[in-house]
Amino acid sequence: MSQKPVTPHLDRVRLPADLKGLTDRELSAVADELRAETISAVSETGGHLGAGLGVVELTVALHAVFDAPRDKIIWDVSHQSYPHKILTGRRERIRTLRQKNGLSGFTKRSESPYDPFGAAHSSTSISAALGFAVARDLGAEGVGDAVAIIGDGSMSAGMAFEAMNNAGHLGKRLFVILNDNDMSIAPPVGALSSYLARLYAGEPFQELKAAARGAVRFLPPPMQEGARRAKEMLKGMTVGGTLFEELGFSYIGPIDGHDMEQLLAVLRTAKARARGPVLIHAITRKGKGYAPAEAALDKGHATAKFDVLTGKQAKAPSNAPSYTSVFAKALLSEAERDDKIVAVTAAMPDGTGLNLFAERFPKRCFDVGIAEQHAVTFAAGLAAGGMKPFCALYSTFLQRGYDQVVHDVAIQRLPVRFAIDRAGLVGADGATHAGSFDIAFLANLPGMVVMAAADEAELIHMVATAAALDDRPSAFRYPRGEGVGVDLPERGQPLEIGRGRIVSEGNRVALLSFGTRLAEVNAAAEALAQRGLRPTVADARFAKPLDRELILRLAREHEAMITLEEGAVGGFGSHVAQLLAEEGVFDKGFRFRSMVLPDIFIDQASMEDMYAVAGMNAAEIEAKVLEVLGVARIERRA
């Protein structure tokens, strides 16, 4: 474990109010120590390092100028919120970040009054800030100013502009800090990023008129200092900002987001004088102040535990390839044989494995930025144009494009292939990133083919299946992390649509698994065999269309059936229950249970611990079998 940094100035700050009594020079010292404390904490926990390091000075300045929690400081996405958590009474717990029963890696309303709005998905902050501002003006108690801090990458999402347009129209006093680090998780995408680059490529600070400059000399010394600070702010106001001004915002900037003096001057002046919406454009560097993060391609976006001195991360050795890498290589293999295959992702080329595709086929891979709605409809257009698009998104982010999935893909029966990564529970990112709902919201769409891989070999076959399916939309889901270590085929073979498979024959109870709970099902079946009970194990493969023949045969030949899936109620198990009900199977006393994620949002922990909370590990499956058969206890065989 690395030695904790010495932080005499930071030690004086328990809550943001403690910053009010510090001089500007002391606030700069607090920022330096806060950066060291953040690095030290994340080295022990892992997490999102670079984003927080880029806003250290901004965090200190905001809390020094504004009056949280009355003033609502809203961090977009909130990867960058670790320094904020340290300053807001959570320093003692900061080394529990992203751990079971620890602090969330994101802002969370239930965690602190200083987290006025929860976040983890991008581009929500301006909308929320406007909501607070309107609530304030309608007489809500305990609501002061509203401040949204949003990155340039998040500005590519449409709802950020929807919010700014609405805010400009309403004319409410609120503050938007554009944290412009020219560095999204992936390289910045699109015209907006180019526009911001042009703004600060020129001379960012211009001289005031000579008359204004000369007048300062006649002021008393204390007022000269204030005038100098105001001058720095006014310099920024003379540059650009046309886009934001047209949206109804007063534009200030660009300013240096690492210059405490500039930040304090601008924030103090803006707070004192603002009447309507104000946008402050701050230039920052992701990973600022920590060489290993600054040198990394992703600027230390997400790290495992690491050695502070070297930056070397302590990653556990892999026993099997990750599902993401298996998908990426399988898609690459298909694309080498079919030049109509193209790939689309929304700002997550590395996270989805499409960086490999982009290297091999740069003209056939499209990163559209944080814009899932656009990604889906763009893919629909590609399909309508005769291409074979694979739209690779995390399950939790696909939620943002659901209307487009329905309206632009499913209704038109366009063959868009959705590769759904991070299906099921995901571990340290907790509830906000869990892929809990995609089975339910996709399987209810007419004509949609919905698959889930039980292991990495099945995933390869499902990539091939989707590639071959050219008359309707399809989706296949797979989890975060390693596969189970099965042998991989050289090439995927298209599966028969709507056909599952029997894994092992047994009697009395059928365990019908959809997705990667199959490994836990097999472990439960082995434990039950030791007790003299041998269930039938089947892999459904498809939630839509269901394998009617297989399901009804299992119902005929067994006393009971249990379905299992890494998703919320309303998904695979619900569709199976509907089929059994329609066929009158329950009329004859057939026993049925569906094991799904519980009707709660599960906080961060290890994936194993999260599935234990969900009651879906091998031990819980074994207990469910005994319960459904009415067996109180069966002794293990010697």
C-alpha positions as CSV (number, residue, x, y, z in Angstrom):
1,M,0.0,0.0,0.0
2,S,1.3,3.5,-0.9
3,Q,1.9,6.0,1.9
4,K,-0.9,8.5,2.3
5,P,0.0,12.0,1.2
6,V,0.6,14.8,3.7
7,T,-2.3,17.3,3.5
8,P,-2.2,20.0,6.1
9,H,-4.4,22.4,4.2
10,L,-6.9,19.8,3.1
11,D,-7.1,18.5,6.7
12,R,-8.7,21.8,7.7
13,V,-11.6,21.2,5.3
14,R,-14.3,18.8,6.4
15,L,-17.2,20.5,4.6
16,P,-17.3,23.1,1.8
17,A,-18.1,25.8,4.3
18,D,-14.6,25.4,5.7
19,L,-13.2,26.8,2.4
20,K,-14.8,30.1,2.9
21,G,-12.2,31.2,5.5
22,L,-9.2,30.4,3.3
23,T,-7.2,32.8,1.2
24,D,-7.0,32.3,-2.6
25,R,-3.4,31.1,-2.1
26,E,-4.6,28.6,0.5
27,L,-7.3,27.4,-1.8
28,S,-4.6,26.6,-4.4
29,A,-2.8,24.6,-1.8
30,V,-6.0,22.7,-0.9
31,A,-6.3,21.9,-4.6
32,D,-2.8,20.5,-4.8
33,E,-3.4,18.3,-1.8
34,L,-6.8,17.2,-3.0
35,R,-5.2,16.0,-6.2
36,A,-2.7,13.9,-4.2
37,E,-5.5,12.5,-2.0
38,T,-7.6,11.5,-5.0
39,I,-4.6,9.7,-6.6
40,S,-3.9,8.0,-3.3
41,A,-7.5,6.8,-2.8
42,V,-8.1,5.5,-6.3
43,S,-4.8,3.7,-6.2
44,E,-6.3,1.6,-3.4
45,T,-9.8,1.1,-4.9
46,G,-9.5,1.5,-8.6
47,G,-12.0,3.6,-10.5
48,H,-12.3,6.7,-12.7
49,L,-9.1,8.6,-12.1
50,G,-8.5,10.9,-15.0
51,A,-11.8,12.8,-15.0
52,G,-11.5,13.8,-11.3
53,L,-7.9,14.9,-11.7
54,G,-9.0,17.2,-14.5
55,V,-11.5,19.1,-12.3
56,V,-9.6,19.4,-9.0
57,E,-9.1,23.2,-9.2
58,L,-12.7,23.7,-10.5
59,T,-14.1,21.6,-7.7
60,V,-12.3,23.7,-5.0
61,A,-13.3,26.9,-6.7
62,L,-17.0,25.9,-7.1
63,H,-17.3,25.0,-3.4
64,A,-15.4,28.1,-2.3
65,V,-17.7,30.4,-4.3
66,F,-21.1,28.7,-4.1
67,D,-22.9,27.6,-1.0
68,A,-23.7,23.9,-1.3
69,P,-25.9,22.2,-0.4
70,R,-28.3,25.1,-0.8
71,D,-26.6,25.8,-4.2
72,K,-27.0,22.7,-6.3
73,I,-23.7,21.6,-7.9
74,I,-24.6,18.9,-10.4
75,W,-21.8,16.8,-12.0
76,D,-22.6,15.4,-15.4
77,V,-21.9,11.6,-15.6
78,S,-20.0,12.2,-12.3
79,H,-16.9,10.1,-13.1
80,Q,-15.2,13.4,-12.0
81,S,-16.9,13.5,-8.6
82,Y,-14.3,11.9,-6.3
83,P,-12.6,15.3,-5.4
84,H,-16.1,16.6,-4.7
85,K,-16.8,13.7,-2.4
86,I,-13.6,14.3,-0.4
87,L,-14.6,18.0,0.2
88,T,-18.2,17.1,1.2
89,G,-17.7,15.1,4.4
90,R,-16.9,11.8,2.8
91,R,-13.1,11.8,3.0
92,E,-13.0,9.2,5.7
93,R,-14.9,6.8,3.5
94,I,-13.2,7.7,0.2
95,R,-11.2,4.5,0.2
96,T,-14.4,2.5,0.1
97,L,-15.2,3.8,-3.4
98,R,-17.0,1.4,-5.6
99,Q,-16.7,-1.4,-3.0
100,K,-19.5,-3.4,-1.3
101,N,-21.2,-1.2,1.3
102,G,-18.9,1.7,0.3
103,L,-19.3,5.0,-1.5
104,S,-20.8,5.0,-5.0
105,G,-18.5,5.8,-7.9
106,F,-21.1,8.4,-8.9
107,T,-23.1,11.1,-7.3
108,K,-26.0,9.6,-5.4
109,R,-28.8,11.5,-3.7
110,S,-29.2,9.0,-0.9
111,E,-25.5,9.2,-0.1
112,S,-25.1,12.9,0.7
113,P,-27.1,16.2,0.7
114,Y,-24.2,17.5,-1.4
115,D,-25.2,15.2,-4.2
116,P,-28.4,16.9,-5.3
117,F,-28.9,14.8,-8.4
118,G,-27.7,11.3,-9.1
119,A,-25.8,10.6,-12.3
120,A,-23.8,8.0,-14.2
121,H,-25.2,8.4,-17.7
122,S,-24.1,11.5,-19.6
123,S,-25.7,14.8,-20.6
124,T,-28.4,15.0,-17.9
125,S,-26.9,17.8,-15.8
126,I,-28.2,20.9,-17.7
127,S,-31.8,19.6,-17.7
128,A,-31.6,18.8,-14.0
129,A,-30.0,22.2,-13.2
130,L,-32.8,24.0,-15.1
131,G,-35.3,22.0,-13.1
132,F,-33.8,23.2,-9.9
133,A,-33.7,26.8,-11.1
134,V,-37.4,26.7,-12.1
135,A,-38.3,25.0,-8.7
136,R,-36.4,27.8,-6.9
137,D,-38.3,30.6,-8.8
138,L,-41.5,28.8,-8.1
139,G,-40.8,29.1,-4.4
140,A,-39.1,25.8,-3.5
141,E,-37.4,26.0,-0.1
142,G,-33.7,25.3,0.3
143,V,-32.8,25.8,-3.4
144,G,-30.3,28.5,-4.4
145,D,-28.2,28.6,-7.5
146,A,-28.0,25.7,-9.9
147,V,-24.6,24.8,-11.4
148,A,-24.2,22.1,-14.0
149,I,-20.7,20.8,-14.9
150,I,-20.6,19.0,-18.2
151,G,-17.8,17.7,-20.4
152,D,-17.3,18.4,-24.1
153,G,-17.9,14.7,-24.8
154,S,-21.3,14.9,-23.1
155,M,-22.2,17.9,-25.1
156,S,-22.5,15.7,-28.2
157,A,-25.7,14.2,-26.8
158,G,-28.9,15.8,-28.1
159,M,-30.5,16.3,-24.8
160,A,-27.8,18.7,-23.7
161,F,-28.8,21.0,-26.5
162,E,-32.5,20.5,-25.8
163,A,-31.8,21.6,-22.2
164,M,-29.8,24.6,-23.3
165,N,-32.4,25.7,-25.8
166,N,-35.1,25.4,-23.1
167,A,-33.0,27.3,-20.5
168,G,-32.2,30.1,-23.0
169,H,-35.9,30.4,-23.8
170,L,-36.9,30.5,-20.1
171,G,-34.1,32.9,-19.2
172,K,-33.7,31.5,-15.7
173,R,-30.5,32.2,-13.7
174,L,-28.3,29.2,-13.8
175,F,-24.7,28.3,-14.5
176,V,-23.3,25.8,-16.9
177,I,-19.6,25.0,-16.7
178,L,-18.3,23.4,-19.9
179,N,-15.4,21.3,-18.8
180,D,-13.6,21.2,-22.1
181,N,-10.8,18.7,-21.9
182,D,-10.8,17.8,-25.6
183,M,-10.7,14.3,-24.4
184,S,-13.7,12.1,-24.1
185,I,-13.2,8.4,-23.2
186,A,-12.5,8.0,-26.9
187,P,-11.1,10.7,-29.1
188,P,-13.6,13.6,-29.3
189,V,-16.1,13.2,-32.1
190,G,-17.9,15.6,-34.4
191,A,-18.3,19.2,-35.4
192,L,-18.9,20.5,-31.8
193,S,-15.5,19.3,-30.7
194,S,-13.9,21.0,-33.7
195,Y,-15.7,24.2,-32.9
196,L,-14.4,24.2,-29.3
197,A,-10.9,23.5,-30.6
198,R,-11.1,26.6,-32.9
199,L,-12.3,28.7,-30.0
200,Y,-9.2,28.2,-27.9
201,A,-6.7,27.7,-30.8
202,G,-6.6,31.5,-31.2
203,E,-5.6,34.0,-28.6
204,P,-7.9,33.1,-25.7
205,F,-7.5,36.3,-23.7
206,Q,-7.6,39.7,-25.4
207,E,-6.5,43.1,-24.0
208,L,-9.2,45.5,-22.8
209,K,-9.4,48.9,-24.3
210,A,-6.7,51.3,-23.3
211,A,-9.1,53.5,-21.5
212,A,-10.3,50.7,-19.2
213,R,-6.7,49.7,-18.6
214,G,-5.7,53.2,-17.6
215,A,-8.6,53.7,-15.3
216,V,-7.5,50.9,-13.1
217,R,-4.5,52.9,-11.9
218,F,-6.7,55.5,-10.2
219,L,-8.5,52.9,-8.0
220,P,-7.5,52.2,-4.4
221,P,-5.3,49.0,-4.1
222,P,-8.0,46.6,-2.9
223,M,-10.3,47.7,-5.8
224,Q,-7.4,47.4,-8.2
225,E,-7.2,43.7,-7.3
226,G,-10.9,43.3,-7.9
227,A,-10.6,45.2,-11.2
228,R,-7.8,42.9,-12.3
229,R,-9.9,39.9,-11.6
230,A,-12.9,41.4,-13.4
231,K,-10.5,42.3,-16.3
232,E,-9.5,38.6,-16.6
233,M,-13.1,37.7,-16.8
234,L,-14.0,40.3,-19.4
235,K,-11.1,39.3,-21.6
236,G,-12.7,35.9,-22.0
237,M,-16.0,37.5,-22.8
238,T,-14.6,39.1,-25.9
239,V,-13.9,35.7,-27.5
240,G,-16.3,33.6,-29.6
241,G,-19.2,32.0,-27.9
242,T,-21.6,32.5,-30.8
243,L,-23.2,29.1,-30.6
244,F,-24.0,29.3,-26.9
245,E,-25.2,33.0,-27.2
246,E,-27.6,32.0,-29.9
247,L,-29.0,29.5,-27.5
248,G,-29.7,32.3,-25.1
249,F,-26.6,32.0,-22.8
250,S,-24.2,34.6,-21.7
251,Y,-20.8,33.1,-22.7
252,I,-17.7,33.6,-20.6
253,G,-14.4,32.0,-21.8
254,P,-12.4,30.1,-22.7
255,I,-10.6,30.3,-19.3
256,D,-7.9,28.1,-17.9
257,G,-9.6,25.5,-15.7
258,H,-6.4,24.8,-13.8
259,D,-5.7,28.5,-12.9
260,M,-7.3,29.0,-9.5
261,E,-7.0,32.7,-9.7
262,Q,-8.9,32.9,-13.0
263,L,-11.5,30.4,-11.8
264,L,-12.2,32.3,-8.6
265,A,-12.4,35.6,-10.4
266,V,-14.8,34.4,-13.1
267,L,-17.0,32.4,-10.7
268,R,-17.3,35.2,-8.2
269,T,-18.1,37.8,-10.9
270,A,-20.6,35.5,-12.6
271,K,-22.3,34.7,-9.3
272,A,-22.6,38.3,-8.4
273,R,-23.9,39.6,-11.7
274,A,-25.7,36.8,-13.5
275,R,-29.4,37.4,-14.2
276,G,-30.1,34.7,-16.8
277,P,-28.3,31.5,-18.0
278,V,-24.5,31.7,-18.1
279,L,-22.0,29.3,-19.7
280,I,-18.5,29.3,-18.5
281,H,-16.1,27.6,-20.9
282,A,-13.1,26.1,-18.9
283,I,-10.2,24.4,-20.6
284,T,-8.9,21.5,-18.6
285,R,-6.7,18.4,-19.0
286,K,-8.0,15.0,-18.1
287,G,-5.5,13.3,-15.8
288,K,-3.9,16.6,-14.9
289,G,-1.0,16.4,-12.4
290,Y,-0.4,12.7,-12.5
291,A,2.1,11.7,-15.2
292,P,0.9,8.1,-15.8
293,A,-2.6,9.3,-16.4
294,E,-1.6,12.1,-18.6
295,A,0.5,9.7,-20.7
296,A,-2.2,7.1,-21.1
297,L,-4.3,7.1,-24.2
298,D,-7.5,7.3,-22.2
299,K,-5.9,9.7,-19.7
300,G,-6.6,7.3,-16.8
301,H,-10.3,7.0,-17.5
302,A,-10.8,3.8,-15.6
303,T,-8.1,2.1,-13.7
304,A,-7.6,-1.0,-11.5
305,K,-5.7,-0.6,-8.2
306,F,-2.3,0.8,-9.0
307,D,1.1,1.8,-7.6
308,V,1.2,5.6,-7.1
309,L,4.9,6.0,-7.9
310,T,4.8,4.0,-11.2
311,G,1.2,4.0,-12.2
312,K,1.4,0.2,-12.8
313,Q,-2.0,-1.3,-12.4
314,A,-2.6,-4.5,-10.5
315,K,-4.8,-6.5,-12.8
316,A,-5.7,-10.1,-12.0
317,P,-4.5,-12.7,-14.5
318,S,-7.2,-13.8,-17.0
319,N,-8.2,-17.4,-17.0
320,A,-10.3,-17.0,-20.1
321,P,-10.9,-14.3,-22.8
322,S,-13.4,-11.6,-22.0
323,Y,-16.8,-11.8,-23.7
324,T,-16.1,-8.4,-25.2
325,S,-12.8,-9.6,-26.9
326,V,-14.5,-12.7,-28.1
327,F,-17.3,-10.7,-29.7
328,A,-14.8,-8.3,-31.3
329,K,-12.7,-11.1,-32.9
330,A,-15.8,-12.9,-34.1
331,L,-17.2,-9.8,-35.7
332,L,-13.8,-9.1,-37.3
333,S,-13.8,-12.6,-38.7
334,E,-17.3,-12.2,-40.2
335,A,-16.3,-8.8,-41.6
336,E,-13.3,-10.2,-43.4
337,R,-15.6,-12.4,-45.4
338,D,-18.4,-9.9,-45.9
339,D,-17.6,-6.3,-46.9
340,K,-21.2,-5.2,-46.2
341,I,-20.7,-5.7,-42.4
342,V,-20.2,-2.3,-40.7
343,A,-19.9,-1.5,-37.0
344,V,-21.4,1.4,-35.0
345,T,-20.7,2.4,-31.4
346,A,-21.5,5.4,-29.2
347,A,-18.3,6.7,-27.7
348,M,-17.2,3.3,-26.5
349,P,-14.9,1.8,-29.1
350,D,-12.5,0.3,-26.5
351,G,-15.3,-0.8,-24.1
352,T,-17.1,-2.6,-26.8
353,G,-14.0,-4.0,-28.5
354,L,-14.7,-2.2,-31.7
355,N,-11.2,-0.5,-31.6
356,L,-10.0,-3.8,-33.2
357,F,-12.5,-3.4,-36.0
358,A,-11.6,0.3,-36.5
359,E,-7.9,-0.6,-36.9
360,R,-8.7,-3.3,-39.5
361,F,-11.6,-1.5,-41.3
362,P,-11.4,2.2,-40.5
363,K,-13.9,3.1,-43.2
364,R,-16.5,0.6,-42.0
365,C,-16.4,1.5,-38.3
366,F,-18.3,4.5,-36.9
367,D,-18.0,6.1,-33.5
368,V,-20.9,8.6,-33.3
369,G,-20.0,10.0,-29.9
370,I,-22.4,10.0,-26.9
371,A,-25.5,9.8,-29.1
372,E,-27.2,6.4,-28.7
373,Q,-30.5,7.6,-30.3
374,H,-28.5,8.7,-33.4
375,A,-26.5,5.5,-33.3
376,V,-29.6,3.3,-33.6
377,T,-31.2,5.3,-36.4
378,F,-27.9,5.7,-38.2
379,A,-27.6,1.9,-38.1
380,A,-31.2,1.7,-39.4
381,G,-30.3,3.9,-42.3
382,L,-27.2,1.8,-43.0
383,A,-29.4,-1.3,-43.0
384,A,-32.0,0.3,-45.3
385,G,-29.1,1.3,-47.6
386,G,-28.1,-2.4,-48.0
387,M,-25.3,-2.7,-45.4
388,K,-25.2,-5.1,-42.5
389,P,-24.7,-2.9,-39.4
390,F,-23.7,-4.2,-35.9
391,C,-24.6,-1.6,-33.3
392,A,-22.5,-2.4,-30.3
393,L,-23.7,-0.7,-27.1
394,Y,-23.8,-1.4,-23.4
395,S,-27.2,-2.6,-22.3
396,T,-27.6,0.3,-19.9
397,F,-26.9,2.8,-22.7
398,L,-29.1,1.1,-25.3
399,Q,-32.0,2.2,-23.0
400,R,-31.4,5.7,-24.3
401,G,-32.1,4.7,-27.8
402,Y,-35.3,2.6,-27.2
403,D,-37.7,4.8,-29.1
404,Q,-35.4,4.5,-32.1
405,V,-35.2,0.7,-31.7
406,V,-39.0,0.6,-31.8
407,H,-39.8,3.3,-34.4
408,D,-36.8,3.2,-36.7
409,V,-35.8,-0.4,-36.6
410,A,-38.5,-2.8,-35.4
411,I,-41.5,-1.3,-37.1
412,Q,-39.6,-1.2,-40.4
413,R,-38.2,-4.7,-39.8
414,L,-34.7,-3.5,-40.7
415,P,-31.8,-5.9,-40.1
416,V,-29.9,-4.0,-37.5
417,R,-27.8,-6.3,-35.2
418,F,-27.6,-5.1,-31.6
419,A,-24.5,-6.4,-29.8
420,I,-25.4,-5.8,-26.2
421,D,-22.4,-5.7,-23.9
422,R,-22.5,-5.6,-20.0
423,A,-25.7,-7.6,-19.9
424,G,-26.8,-8.4,-16.3
425,L,-25.1,-7.1,-13.2
426,V,-21.7,-5.4,-13.7
427,G,-20.0,-5.1,-10.3
428,A,-18.3,-1.8,-9.2
429,D,-20.4,0.5,-11.3
430,G,-23.5,-0.7,-9.5
431,A,-27.1,-0.1,-10.5
432,T,-26.6,2.7,-13.0
433,H,-24.6,0.5,-15.4
434,A,-26.4,-2.8,-14.8
435,G,-27.9,-4.4,-17.9
436,S,-31.1,-5.4,-16.3
437,F,-33.9,-4.5,-18.7
438,D,-32.9,-5.2,-22.3
439,I,-34.5,-8.7,-22.5
440,A,-37.8,-7.3,-21.4
441,F,-37.8,-4.2,-23.7
442,L,-36.5,-6.0,-26.7
443,A,-38.4,-9.3,-26.5
444,N,-41.8,-7.6,-26.5
445,L,-41.1,-6.1,-30.0
446,P,-42.7,-8.0,-32.9
447,G,-40.2,-9.6,-35.3
448,M,-37.1,-9.0,-33.0
449,V,-34.8,-11.9,-32.5
450,V,-33.3,-11.9,-29.0
451,M,-30.4,-14.2,-28.1
452,A,-28.2,-14.6,-25.1
453,A,-24.9,-16.4,-25.0
454,A,-24.4,-19.1,-22.4
455,D,-20.6,-19.1,-22.9
456,E,-18.0,-17.5,-25.2
457,A,-18.3,-20.3,-27.8
458,E,-22.1,-19.6,-28.1
459,L,-21.3,-15.9,-28.5
460,I,-19.2,-16.6,-31.6
461,H,-22.1,-18.6,-33.0
462,M,-24.6,-15.8,-32.2
463,V,-22.4,-13.2,-34.0
464,A,-22.5,-15.5,-37.1
465,T,-26.3,-15.9,-36.6
466,A,-26.9,-12.2,-36.6
467,A,-24.6,-11.7,-39.6
468,A,-26.6,-14.2,-41.6
469,L,-30.0,-12.9,-40.5
470,D,-30.9,-10.3,-43.1
471,D,-34.7,-10.0,-43.0
472,R,-35.4,-8.7,-39.5
473,P,-33.6,-7.0,-36.5
474,S,-31.7,-9.1,-34.0
475,A,-29.9,-8.7,-30.7
476,F,-27.5,-10.8,-28.7
477,R,-26.4,-10.1,-25.1
478,Y,-23.3,-11.0,-23.1
479,P,-21.9,-10.0,-19.8
480,R,-19.0,-8.1,-18.5
481,G,-15.8,-10.0,-17.7
482,E,-14.3,-13.4,-18.5
483,G,-15.8,-16.3,-20.3
484,V,-16.0,-19.8,-18.7
485,G,-13.0,-21.1,-20.6
486,V,-14.6,-23.4,-23.2
487,D,-13.0,-24.3,-26.4
488,L,-13.6,-21.8,-29.1
489,P,-14.6,-22.7,-32.7
490,E,-12.5,-21.4,-35.5
491,R,-15.6,-19.9,-37.1
492,G,-19.1,-19.4,-35.9
493,Q,-22.0,-21.3,-37.4
494,P,-25.4,-19.7,-37.7
495,L,-27.9,-21.2,-35.2
496,E,-31.4,-22.3,-36.2
497,I,-33.6,-19.4,-35.2
498,G,-35.7,-20.1,-32.1
499,R,-34.0,-23.4,-31.2
500,G,-32.5,-24.1,-27.8
501,R,-30.5,-27.1,-26.7
502,I,-30.5,-29.8,-24.0
503,V,-27.3,-29.6,-22.0
504,S,-28.0,-32.7,-19.8
505,E,-31.0,-35.0,-19.4
506,G,-32.5,-35.6,-16.0
507,N,-35.9,-36.0,-14.4
508,R,-38.5,-34.3,-12.2
509,V,-37.4,-30.7,-12.7
510,A,-36.2,-28.8,-15.8
511,L,-33.8,-25.9,-15.4
512,L,-34.1,-23.7,-18.5
513,S,-31.4,-21.1,-18.6
514,F,-31.1,-18.0,-20.8
515,G,-27.6,-16.5,-20.8
516,T,-24.5,-17.1,-18.7
517,R,-26.3,-18.3,-15.5
518,L,-25.9,-21.7,-17.3
519,A,-22.5,-22.1,-15.5
520,E,-24.2,-21.6,-12.1
521,V,-27.1,-23.9,-13.2
522,N,-24.6,-26.7,-14.1
523,A,-22.9,-26.2,-10.7
524,A,-26.3,-26.4,-8.9
525,A,-27.2,-29.5,-10.9
526,E,-24.0,-31.2,-9.9
527,A,-24.7,-30.4,-6.2
528,L,-28.2,-31.8,-6.6
529,A,-26.9,-35.0,-8.1
530,Q,-24.9,-35.5,-5.0
531,R,-28.2,-35.5,-3.2
532,G,-29.7,-38.0,-5.5
533,L,-31.7,-35.6,-7.7
534,R,-30.7,-35.0,-11.3
535,P,-32.5,-32.2,-13.0
536,T,-32.6,-31.7,-16.8
537,V,-30.6,-28.6,-17.8
538,A,-31.4,-26.8,-21.0
539,D,-30.0,-23.6,-22.7
540,A,-32.8,-21.6,-24.3
541,R,-30.5,-19.5,-26.5
542,F,-33.5,-17.5,-27.7
543,A,-35.9,-15.4,-25.7
544,K,-37.6,-14.5,-28.9
545,P,-38.8,-16.5,-30.8
546,L,-39.1,-19.1,-28.0
547,D,-38.4,-22.7,-28.7
548,R,-42.0,-23.8,-28.2
549,E,-41.3,-27.4,-29.0
550,L,-38.5,-27.7,-26.4
551,I,-40.4,-25.8,-23.7
552,L,-43.6,-27.8,-24.1
553,R,-41.6,-31.1,-24.1
554,L,-39.9,-30.1,-20.9
555,A,-43.3,-29.3,-19.4
556,R,-44.7,-32.7,-20.5
557,E,-41.8,-34.7,-19.2
558,H,-41.2,-33.0,-15.8
559,E,-43.1,-32.1,-12.7
560,A,-41.7,-28.6,-12.6
561,M,-39.7,-26.0,-14.5
562,I,-37.5,-23.2,-13.4
563,T,-36.3,-20.5,-15.8
564,L,-33.2,-18.4,-15.1
565,E,-32.0,-15.1,-16.7
566,E,-29.8,-12.2,-15.9
567,G,-32.5,-9.7,-16.3
568,A,-35.5,-8.1,-14.6
569,V,-39.0,-9.4,-14.4
570,G,-40.9,-9.2,-17.7
571,G,-38.3,-10.9,-19.8
572,F,-37.6,-14.5,-20.8
573,G,-39.3,-16.1,-17.9
574,S,-42.4,-14.0,-18.4
575,H,-42.6,-15.1,-22.1
576,V,-42.2,-18.7,-21.1
577,A,-45.0,-18.4,-18.5
578,Q,-47.2,-16.8,-21.1
579,L,-46.6,-19.7,-23.5
580,L,-47.3,-22.3,-20.8
581,A,-50.5,-20.5,-19.7
582,E,-51.8,-20.3,-23.3
583,E,-51.1,-24.0,-23.8
584,G,-53.0,-24.8,-20.6
585,V,-50.0,-26.4,-18.9
586,F,-50.8,-24.8,-15.6
587,D,-54.4,-26.3,-15.7
588,K,-52.8,-29.7,-14.9
589,G,-51.0,-28.5,-11.8
590,F,-47.6,-28.0,-13.4
591,R,-45.2,-26.2,-11.1
592,F,-43.2,-23.2,-12.5
593,R,-40.8,-20.7,-11.1
594,S,-38.9,-17.9,-12.7
595,M,-35.5,-16.7,-11.3
596,V,-34.9,-13.1,-12.3
597,L,-33.2,-10.1,-10.8
598,P,-35.2,-8.8,-7.8
599,D,-37.4,-5.7,-8.0
600,I,-34.7,-3.5,-6.5
601,F,-31.6,-1.6,-7.8
602,I,-28.6,-3.5,-6.4
603,D,-25.7,-1.4,-5.1
604,Q,-22.1,-1.9,-6.2
605,A,-20.2,-5.0,-5.0
606,S,-18.4,-7.8,-6.8
607,M,-20.5,-9.5,-9.4
608,E,-20.7,-12.6,-7.3
609,D,-21.9,-10.7,-4.3
610,M,-24.4,-8.9,-6.4
611,Y,-25.8,-12.1,-7.8
612,A,-25.9,-13.5,-4.3
613,V,-28.1,-10.5,-3.4
614,A,-30.2,-11.3,-6.4
615,G,-30.4,-15.0,-5.3
616,M,-29.1,-16.4,-8.5
617,N,-25.9,-18.2,-7.7
618,A,-25.6,-22.0,-7.6
619,A,-26.5,-22.3,-3.9
620,E,-29.7,-20.3,-4.4
621,I,-30.6,-22.3,-7.6
622,E,-30.1,-25.5,-5.7
623,A,-32.4,-24.2,-2.9
624,K,-35.0,-23.2,-5.4
625,V,-35.1,-26.6,-6.9
626,L,-35.7,-28.2,-3.5
627,E,-38.4,-25.7,-2.7
628,V,-40.3,-26.2,-6.0
629,L,-40.3,-29.9,-5.5
630,G,-41.4,-29.6,-2.0
631,V,-38.3,-31.3,-0.7
632,A,-37.4,-29.9,2.7
633,R,-34.1,-31.7,2.9
634,I,-32.2,-34.3,0.9
635,E,-29.0,-35.5,2.5
636,R,-25.8,-35.4,0.5
637,R,-24.6,-38.8,-0.6
638,A,-21.3,-39.9,0.9
